[in-house]
Amino acid sequence: MTRPSILLVDDDPDILKLVSMRLTASGYGVTSAESAEKALAAFAVSHPQVVITDLKMGGMDGMALFEEIRKRAPTLPVILLTAHGTIPDAVAATQRGVFGFLPKPFDGKLLLEQVEQALRVSGVPAVASEGQGTQDDWRGEFITRSPRVEETLRQARLVAQSDASVFIRGASGTGKELLARAIHRASRRADRPFVAVNCAAIPENLLESELFGHRKGAFTGAMYDHKGLFPAADGGTLFLDEVGDMPVPLQAKLLRVLQDGEVRPVGATQTVPVDVRIISATHRDIDAQLKAGQFREDLYYRLNVVSVLLPPLAERREDIVPLAAHFLKTTAAKYGKDVQTFAPDALELLLAAPWPGNVRQLLNLVEQVVALSASRIVPASLVQQALREEPKPLASLEEARRGFECEYLVRILRMTHGNVTKAAKLAQRNRTEFYKLLERHKLEPKMFKTEKQGEY
């Protein structure tokens, strides 16, 4: 049974031990850290649902830790432990977004109440009871070790409690439909239908009928009444995948449905009321489509009440091994083959591959190697054959740092049209340091100057 995870931070070992014992006895999983610096390292590994930290500590204090955590996980609740004299500071901290505070010596009952309240606000159930399943049931088979994906799931869990429309961004194959199903399972509509449609896969002349339904005889080939996906999803969730490919004329009709809460089937004179929660997704650059007039701005704001992002697999390489292991287990069972693991050098190939097709490409690769494998261990040769290309070696830390630095400099120089003074200000560096950075990456400001010297 999965237990809610708590990151506990205090430089007093006695307090750390006491609070940890209390939380563990109450059924929580606890990761302890005796400093804020160590807590940040543990944060990336433990993926906590709540952070409890002392306010006054040597080195980085509790507020500085809170600010760092908020950058990485804006919705994560943080509770401060405070000595009596620092209570005014803690009260002020709540105005900056800290979830709550507990004075020392703390009341054990009050501690547990605050933790339970923080979990409820985060959309995470408290400790599950026997027979109730686990708190992660809603996530289904969403396997991840990535802090970025965990933050996306945290946001998804929060928005699931409302009926707000959700707009999922992400490249093809990243798992957008899987996330949409998870949001549906976590919502009040979980016992009602979840209906998915790929707007790019249905011909334009049939998409309206598929979404809204049609009456018999409405057009050539309409031999019977068709209910349509909106009425089929009544009371539940409709997932509009690749909504960026929807034709502009149909976008206007979709907007009317969202505004009025009713659909009119093709060939009908009467409307049909529908109560549907909309989740949409696209791999396209929707901002570019808006500027080009290919997507209606009013519809976009209807669909994009809450936006969440699924990063590509290449940006969450810590997920490659657990995903590959999961796919190997399920695929081997499906094919009835005794294939149990990847050879170490095969895993190295997987970790170094570029994965343009994301998680879907990884699943296809695993299915291929299982089908061809003649042993219990998948060799590197089969993985190499499935990849059909020489994978790029994983960049060293220094190479990755230099790559990011160069991309960052290019971005702010574009924003400022090559104005070094403004660019250095954005980068929070003086002009001398900034010029040294440009020289290191062979970048010249004049490369980014344009005729229009606009403001950034």
C-alpha positions as CSV (number, residue, x, y, z in Angstrom):
1,M,0.0,0.0,0.0
2,T,1.6,3.3,-1.1
3,R,1.9,5.8,1.8
4,P,1.9,9.6,1.4
5,S,5.5,10.8,1.4
6,I,6.7,13.6,3.7
7,L,10.1,15.4,3.6
8,L,11.1,16.4,7.1
9,V,13.9,19.0,7.6
10,D,15.4,20.1,11.0
11,D,19.0,20.7,12.2
12,D,18.1,19.4,15.7
13,P,18.6,15.6,15.6
14,D,16.2,15.1,18.6
15,I,13.4,17.0,16.9
16,L,14.1,15.2,13.6
17,K,13.8,11.8,15.3
18,L,10.8,12.7,17.4
19,V,8.7,14.1,14.5
20,S,9.8,11.3,12.2
21,M,8.7,8.6,14.7
22,R,5.3,10.3,15.1
23,L,4.7,10.5,11.4
24,T,5.9,7.0,10.6
25,A,3.7,5.6,13.4
26,S,0.7,7.3,11.8
27,G,1.4,5.6,8.5
28,Y,3.3,8.2,6.5
29,G,6.6,7.6,4.6
30,V,9.2,10.0,5.9
31,T,12.5,11.2,4.4
32,S,14.6,13.1,6.9
33,A,17.3,15.7,6.2
34,E,19.3,17.6,8.8
35,S,19.8,20.7,6.6
36,A,18.1,22.5,3.8
37,E,20.9,21.8,1.5
38,K,20.5,18.0,2.0
39,A,16.8,18.4,1.8
40,L,17.0,19.8,-1.8
41,A,19.1,16.8,-2.8
42,A,16.6,14.4,-1.1
43,F,13.7,16.3,-2.7
44,A,14.5,15.1,-6.2
45,V,14.6,11.5,-5.1
46,S,11.7,11.2,-2.6
47,H,9.0,13.2,-4.5
48,P,7.2,14.3,-1.3
49,Q,3.6,15.3,-1.1
50,V,4.3,17.6,2.0
51,V,7.4,19.3,3.3
52,I,7.8,20.0,7.0
53,T,10.9,22.2,7.8
54,D,12.3,24.2,10.7
55,L,12.3,27.9,10.1
56,K,15.7,28.8,11.7
57,M,18.6,26.6,10.6
58,G,22.3,27.0,10.1
59,G,23.1,27.7,6.4
60,M,20.0,27.9,4.3
61,D,16.9,28.6,6.5
62,G,13.4,27.3,6.1
63,M,12.1,30.3,4.0
64,A,15.0,30.0,1.6
65,L,14.2,26.3,1.3
66,F,10.6,27.1,0.7
67,E,11.5,29.5,-2.1
68,E,13.6,26.8,-3.8
69,I,10.9,24.2,-3.5
70,R,8.3,26.6,-4.9
71,K,10.4,27.0,-8.0
72,R,10.4,23.3,-8.6
73,A,6.9,22.4,-7.3
74,P,4.7,25.5,-7.0
75,T,1.7,23.6,-5.6
76,L,3.6,21.5,-3.0
77,P,2.5,22.5,0.6
78,V,5.2,23.5,3.0
79,I,4.7,23.5,6.8
80,L,7.1,25.5,9.0
81,L,8.2,24.4,12.5
82,T,9.0,27.5,14.6
83,A,10.3,28.5,18.0
84,H,8.1,30.8,20.0
85,G,10.1,33.9,19.2
86,T,9.8,33.3,15.4
87,I,6.0,33.0,15.3
88,P,5.6,36.5,13.8
89,D,8.0,35.5,11.0
90,A,6.0,32.3,10.4
91,V,2.8,34.3,10.2
92,A,4.3,36.6,7.6
93,A,5.6,33.5,5.7
94,T,2.0,32.3,5.2
95,Q,1.3,35.5,3.3
96,R,4.1,34.4,0.9
97,G,2.5,31.0,0.2
98,V,3.7,28.8,3.1
99,F,0.8,26.4,3.9
100,G,1.1,26.7,7.7
101,F,3.3,26.7,10.7
102,L,3.6,24.8,14.0
103,P,5.1,26.3,17.2
104,K,7.7,24.3,19.1
105,P,7.3,22.3,21.3
106,F,4.7,20.9,18.8
107,D,1.4,19.3,19.6
108,G,1.4,15.8,18.0
109,K,-2.3,15.9,17.3
110,L,-2.0,19.3,15.7
111,L,0.9,18.1,13.6
112,L,-1.1,15.3,12.1
113,E,-4.1,17.5,11.5
114,Q,-2.0,20.0,9.6
115,V,-0.4,17.2,7.5
116,E,-3.9,15.7,6.7
117,Q,-5.2,19.1,5.8
118,A,-2.2,19.8,3.5
119,L,-2.7,16.4,1.8
120,R,-6.4,17.2,1.2
121,V,-5.6,20.6,-0.2
122,S,-3.1,18.9,-2.6
123,G,-5.7,16.5,-3.7
124,V,-3.8,13.6,-2.1
125,P,-5.8,11.2,0.2
126,A,-4.5,10.7,3.7
127,V,-3.2,7.3,4.7
128,A,-5.3,4.6,3.0
129,S,-7.3,2.2,5.1
130,E,-7.3,-1.6,4.5
131,G,-9.5,-2.4,1.5
132,Q,-9.7,1.1,0.2
133,G,-6.9,0.8,-2.4
134,T,-4.0,3.1,-2.5
135,Q,-3.6,6.9,-3.0
136,D,-2.0,6.3,-6.4
137,D,-4.9,4.3,-7.9
138,W,-5.9,7.3,-10.0
139,R,-2.5,7.4,-11.7
140,G,-3.0,4.0,-13.2
141,E,0.2,2.9,-15.0
142,F,1.8,6.4,-15.0
143,I,5.3,5.3,-14.2
144,T,7.8,8.1,-13.4
145,R,10.8,9.1,-11.3
146,S,11.0,12.5,-12.9
147,P,10.4,15.5,-10.6
148,R,9.0,17.4,-13.6
149,V,6.4,14.7,-14.3
150,E,5.6,14.4,-10.6
151,E,4.8,18.1,-10.5
152,T,2.6,17.7,-13.5
153,L,0.7,14.9,-11.8
154,R,0.4,17.0,-8.7
155,Q,-1.2,19.8,-10.7
156,A,-3.4,17.2,-12.4
157,R,-4.6,15.8,-9.1
158,L,-5.5,19.3,-8.0
159,V,-7.4,20.3,-11.1
160,A,-9.2,17.0,-11.2
161,Q,-11.3,18.1,-8.2
162,S,-12.9,20.8,-10.3
163,D,-14.7,20.8,-13.6
164,A,-12.2,23.3,-15.2
165,S,-11.2,22.5,-18.7
166,V,-7.6,21.2,-19.0
167,F,-5.2,21.8,-21.9
168,I,-2.4,19.2,-22.1
169,R,0.7,20.2,-24.0
170,G,3.4,17.8,-25.1
171,A,5.0,16.1,-28.1
172,S,3.4,13.0,-29.7
173,G,3.9,9.9,-27.6
174,T,4.5,11.5,-24.3
175,G,1.4,10.1,-22.7
176,K,-1.2,12.9,-23.0
177,E,-4.2,10.5,-23.2
178,L,-2.8,8.5,-20.2
179,L,-2.7,11.8,-18.2
180,A,-6.3,12.7,-19.4
181,R,-7.5,9.3,-18.1
182,A,-5.8,9.8,-14.8
183,I,-7.5,13.2,-14.4
184,H,-10.8,11.6,-15.1
185,R,-10.2,8.8,-12.6
186,A,-9.3,11.4,-9.9
187,S,-12.4,13.5,-10.6
188,R,-16.0,13.3,-9.3
189,R,-16.9,12.0,-12.8
190,A,-14.8,8.9,-12.4
191,D,-17.9,6.6,-12.5
192,R,-19.2,8.2,-15.7
193,P,-17.9,7.7,-19.3
194,F,-14.4,8.7,-20.5
195,V,-14.6,9.2,-24.3
196,A,-11.5,10.0,-26.4
197,V,-11.3,11.2,-30.0
198,N,-8.3,12.1,-32.1
199,C,-9.3,15.2,-34.1
200,A,-6.5,14.6,-36.6
201,A,-7.6,11.1,-37.4
202,I,-11.1,11.8,-38.6
203,P,-11.8,13.4,-42.0
204,E,-13.1,17.0,-41.8
205,N,-16.4,16.2,-43.3
206,L,-17.1,13.5,-40.7
207,L,-15.7,15.1,-37.6
208,E,-18.8,17.2,-36.9
209,S,-21.1,14.2,-37.1
210,E,-18.7,12.2,-34.9
211,L,-18.6,14.8,-32.2
212,F,-22.3,16.0,-32.2
213,G,-24.1,13.1,-33.8
214,H,-26.5,13.1,-36.8
215,R,-30.0,12.2,-37.8
216,K,-30.9,9.5,-40.3
217,G,-30.9,11.0,-43.8
218,A,-28.9,14.1,-42.8
219,F,-26.4,13.4,-45.6
220,T,-25.6,10.7,-48.1
221,G,-24.7,7.5,-46.2
222,A,-26.5,8.5,-42.9
223,M,-28.5,5.3,-42.8
224,Y,-29.4,5.6,-39.0
225,D,-29.3,8.1,-36.1
226,H,-25.8,8.5,-34.6
227,K,-25.6,9.7,-31.0
228,G,-22.2,11.4,-31.2
229,L,-19.3,11.6,-28.8
230,F,-20.5,14.6,-26.8
231,P,-23.8,12.9,-25.8
232,A,-22.0,9.6,-25.2
233,A,-19.7,11.4,-22.7
234,D,-22.7,13.0,-20.9
235,G,-21.9,13.3,-17.2
236,G,-18.2,12.3,-17.8
237,T,-15.1,13.5,-19.6
238,L,-14.5,14.1,-23.3
239,F,-10.8,14.0,-24.4
240,L,-10.1,16.0,-27.6
241,D,-6.7,14.8,-28.7
242,E,-4.8,16.8,-31.3
243,V,-7.4,19.6,-31.0
244,G,-4.9,21.8,-32.8
245,D,-5.8,20.0,-36.0
246,M,-9.5,20.8,-35.8
247,P,-10.8,22.8,-38.8
248,V,-11.5,26.4,-38.1
249,P,-15.3,26.2,-39.1
250,L,-15.8,23.4,-36.7
251,Q,-14.0,25.3,-33.9
252,A,-16.8,27.8,-34.0
253,K,-19.4,25.1,-33.5
254,L,-17.3,23.6,-30.6
255,L,-17.2,27.0,-28.9
256,R,-21.0,27.3,-29.1
257,V,-21.3,23.8,-27.5
258,L,-19.0,24.8,-24.6
259,Q,-20.8,28.1,-24.1
260,D,-24.4,26.7,-24.2
261,G,-23.9,23.2,-22.8
262,E,-25.9,21.7,-25.6
263,V,-25.3,20.1,-29.0
264,R,-27.4,20.0,-32.2
265,P,-26.9,16.8,-34.2
266,V,-26.3,17.2,-38.0
267,G,-29.8,17.3,-39.6
268,A,-31.6,17.9,-36.4
269,T,-33.8,20.9,-35.4
270,Q,-33.7,20.4,-31.7
271,T,-30.6,20.7,-29.4
272,V,-29.6,18.1,-26.8
273,P,-28.3,19.2,-23.4
274,V,-24.9,17.8,-22.4
275,D,-22.8,17.9,-19.2
276,V,-19.3,17.2,-20.2
277,R,-15.9,18.0,-18.8
278,I,-13.4,18.8,-21.6
279,I,-9.7,17.8,-21.6
280,S,-7.9,18.7,-24.8
281,A,-4.3,18.1,-26.0
282,T,-2.1,19.0,-28.9
283,H,1.5,18.5,-30.0
284,R,1.4,21.6,-32.1
285,D,2.7,25.1,-31.3
286,I,-0.7,26.5,-30.4
287,D,0.7,30.0,-29.9
288,A,1.9,30.0,-33.5
289,Q,-1.5,28.8,-34.7
290,L,-3.2,31.6,-32.9
291,K,-1.0,34.2,-34.6
292,A,-1.6,32.6,-38.0
293,G,-5.3,32.6,-37.5
294,Q,-5.5,28.8,-37.6
295,F,-6.9,28.4,-34.1
296,R,-9.7,30.6,-32.6
297,E,-8.5,32.7,-29.6
298,D,-11.8,32.6,-27.8
299,L,-11.9,28.8,-28.1
300,Y,-8.4,28.5,-26.9
301,Y,-9.2,30.4,-23.7
302,R,-12.3,28.1,-23.2
303,L,-10.1,25.0,-23.5
304,N,-7.0,26.4,-21.7
305,V,-8.4,27.2,-18.2
306,V,-5.6,25.1,-16.7
307,S,-2.6,24.1,-18.8
308,V,-0.2,21.2,-17.9
309,L,2.9,20.1,-19.7
310,L,4.3,16.6,-20.3
311,P,8.0,16.9,-21.1
312,P,9.5,14.6,-23.8
313,L,11.2,11.4,-22.7
314,A,14.7,12.8,-23.7
315,E,14.2,15.5,-20.9
316,R,13.3,12.9,-18.2
317,R,15.9,10.1,-18.8
318,E,15.4,8.9,-15.2
319,D,12.1,7.4,-16.5
320,I,13.7,5.3,-19.3
321,V,14.8,2.3,-17.2
322,P,11.6,1.9,-15.0
323,L,9.4,2.3,-18.1
324,A,11.5,-0.2,-20.1
325,A,11.3,-2.7,-17.2
326,H,7.5,-2.2,-16.9
327,F,7.0,-2.6,-20.7
328,L,9.3,-5.7,-20.7
329,K,7.3,-7.4,-18.0
330,T,3.8,-6.7,-19.5
331,T,4.9,-7.5,-23.1
332,A,6.6,-10.7,-22.1
333,A,3.4,-11.8,-20.3
334,K,1.3,-10.9,-23.4
335,Y,3.5,-12.9,-25.7
336,G,4.0,-15.7,-23.3
337,K,7.8,-15.4,-23.4
338,D,10.3,-15.8,-20.5
339,V,12.2,-12.5,-21.1
340,Q,13.1,-11.0,-17.7
341,T,15.6,-8.2,-18.1
342,F,17.9,-6.1,-20.3
343,A,21.7,-6.6,-20.4
344,P,23.6,-3.8,-18.8
345,D,25.0,-2.6,-22.1
346,A,21.5,-2.7,-23.6
347,L,20.3,-0.4,-20.8
348,E,23.2,2.0,-21.6
349,L,22.0,2.1,-25.2
350,L,18.4,2.9,-24.1
351,L,19.7,5.7,-21.8
352,A,21.7,7.3,-24.6
353,A,19.1,7.1,-27.4
354,P,17.5,10.4,-28.5
355,W,13.8,9.1,-28.3
356,P,12.1,11.4,-30.9
357,G,9.0,9.2,-30.6
358,N,9.0,9.5,-26.8
359,V,7.3,6.8,-24.6
360,R,5.4,5.3,-27.5
361,Q,8.7,4.7,-29.3
362,L,10.1,3.0,-26.2
363,L,7.1,0.8,-25.9
364,N,7.3,-0.2,-29.6
365,L,11.0,-1.0,-29.2
366,V,10.4,-3.2,-26.2
367,E,7.7,-5.1,-28.0
368,Q,10.1,-5.7,-30.9
369,V,13.0,-6.9,-28.8
370,V,10.7,-9.2,-26.8
371,A,9.3,-10.7,-30.0
372,L,12.9,-11.3,-31.3
373,S,14.6,-12.3,-28.1
374,A,15.8,-15.9,-27.8
375,S,17.0,-15.7,-24.2
376,R,15.8,-14.4,-20.8
377,I,18.2,-11.4,-21.1
378,V,17.7,-8.8,-23.9
379,P,21.2,-8.2,-25.5
380,A,22.5,-4.9,-26.7
381,S,22.5,-6.1,-30.3
382,L,18.7,-6.4,-30.3
383,V,18.3,-3.0,-28.8
384,Q,20.8,-1.5,-31.4
385,Q,18.9,-3.2,-34.2
386,A,15.6,-1.8,-32.9
387,L,17.0,1.7,-32.6
388,R,18.3,1.5,-36.2
389,E,20.9,4.2,-35.5
390,E,24.0,4.9,-33.5
391,P,22.7,6.5,-30.3
392,K,24.4,9.7,-29.2
393,P,26.5,9.3,-26.1
394,L,25.0,10.9,-23.0
395,A,26.6,14.3,-22.6
396,S,28.9,15.0,-19.6
397,L,27.8,17.4,-17.0
398,E,30.2,20.1,-18.3
399,E,28.9,19.6,-21.9
400,A,25.3,19.8,-20.8
401,R,26.0,22.9,-18.7
402,R,27.7,24.6,-21.7
403,G,24.9,23.6,-24.0
404,F,22.3,25.1,-21.7
405,E,24.4,28.3,-21.2
406,C,24.6,28.8,-24.9
407,E,20.9,28.3,-25.5
408,Y,20.1,30.7,-22.6
409,L,22.4,33.4,-24.0
410,V,20.9,33.0,-27.5
411,R,17.3,33.3,-26.0
412,I,17.9,36.5,-24.1
413,L,19.9,38.1,-27.0
414,R,16.9,37.5,-29.2
415,M,14.6,39.0,-26.6
416,T,16.7,42.1,-26.4
417,H,17.6,42.3,-30.1
418,G,21.3,42.1,-29.3
419,N,21.2,44.9,-26.7
420,V,24.0,43.8,-24.3
421,T,23.0,46.1,-21.5
422,K,19.5,44.8,-21.4
423,A,20.6,41.2,-21.8
424,A,23.2,41.5,-19.0
425,K,20.5,42.9,-16.8
426,L,18.2,40.0,-17.5
427,A,21.0,37.5,-16.8
428,Q,21.8,39.4,-13.6
429,R,25.5,39.8,-14.7
430,N,27.6,42.9,-15.2
431,R,28.5,43.8,-18.8
432,T,32.1,42.6,-18.4
433,E,31.0,39.1,-17.2
434,F,28.4,39.0,-19.9
435,Y,30.9,39.8,-22.7
436,K,33.1,37.0,-21.4
437,L,30.2,34.6,-21.6
438,L,29.5,35.7,-25.2
439,E,33.1,35.3,-26.1
440,R,33.2,31.8,-24.6
441,H,30.4,30.7,-26.9
442,K,31.5,32.7,-30.0
443,L,28.3,34.8,-29.9
444,E,28.3,38.3,-31.3
445,P,25.5,40.8,-30.3
446,K,25.2,42.1,-33.8
447,M,24.0,38.7,-34.9
448,F,20.7,39.4,-33.1
449,K,20.2,43.1,-34.0
450,T,17.2,43.8,-36.2
451,E,15.8,46.8,-37.9
452,K,13.1,47.0,-35.3
453,Q,14.7,47.7,-31.9
454,G,11.6,46.9,-29.8
455,E,11.5,46.5,-26.0
456,Y,11.8,43.1,-24.5
